[in-house]
């Protein structure tokens, strides 16, 4: 067995392991964690939007009238 065969076999093993990892379906726990994260991000964006809208209303009211 020469050096070429040993190196090519090692690389092929890594490539198939990478492909297997890409095809792996997430576990129930991972999917649930992803869902919780997405919900939290959506709630955060909604809150941030409300804050900006309220700040805009306050700026409009605080402007001095001529």
VMD Tcl script that draws the C-alpha trace (Angstrom):
set ca {
  {0.00 0.00 0.00}
  {1.60 3.26 -1.16}
  {1.29 6.75 0.23}
  {-1.20 7.81 -2.42}
  {-3.74 5.14 -1.44}
  {-3.50 5.97 2.24}
  {-4.03 9.72 1.70}
  {-6.84 9.32 -0.80}
  {-8.68 6.91 1.47}
  {-8.42 9.36 4.40}
  {-9.78 12.21 2.35}
  {-12.63 10.10 0.97}
  {-13.62 9.16 4.51}
  {-13.73 12.82 5.49}
  {-15.76 13.73 2.40}
  {-18.35 11.05 3.11}
  {-18.52 12.12 6.76}
  {-19.14 15.73 5.65}
  {-21.87 14.58 3.24}
  {-23.44 12.46 5.96}
  {-23.49 15.46 8.33}
  {-25.18 17.62 5.69}
  {-27.89 14.98 5.11}
  {-28.52 14.36 8.81}
  {-31.98 15.38 9.92}
  {-32.09 17.53 13.04}
  {-33.29 15.91 16.24}
  {-36.57 16.88 17.88}
  {-34.63 18.83 20.51}
  {-32.71 20.78 17.84}
  {-35.89 21.59 15.92}
  {-37.63 22.74 19.07}
  {-34.66 24.93 20.01}
  {-34.65 26.45 16.52}
  {-38.38 27.17 16.77}
  {-37.93 28.84 20.17}
  {-35.11 30.95 18.78}
  {-37.15 32.03 15.76}
  {-40.12 32.93 17.98}
  {-37.89 34.95 20.31}
  {-36.33 36.80 17.36}
  {-39.77 37.58 15.92}
  {-40.96 38.91 19.29}
  {-37.81 41.00 19.62}
  {-38.30 42.54 16.17}
  {-41.96 43.27 16.97}
  {-40.98 44.98 20.22}
  {-38.29 46.98 18.48}
  {-40.80 48.14 15.85}
  {-43.22 49.27 18.57}
  {-40.46 51.19 20.33}
  {-39.51 53.02 17.13}
  {-43.14 53.85 16.37}
  {-43.69 55.21 19.88}
  {-40.49 57.25 19.68}
  {-41.64 58.75 16.36}
  {-45.00 59.72 17.92}
  {-43.26 61.32 20.88}
  {-40.93 63.29 18.60}
  {-43.90 64.60 16.61}
  {-45.69 65.73 19.78}
  {-42.58 67.30 21.26}
  {-41.99 69.63 18.28}
  {-42.65 73.26 19.13}
  {-45.52 74.85 17.24}
  {-44.95 78.07 15.33}
}
mol new
graphics top color blue
foreach p $ca { graphics top sphere $p radius 0.5 }
foreach p [lrange $ca 0 end-1] q [lrange $ca 1 end] { graphics top cylinder $p $q radius 0.2 }
display resetview
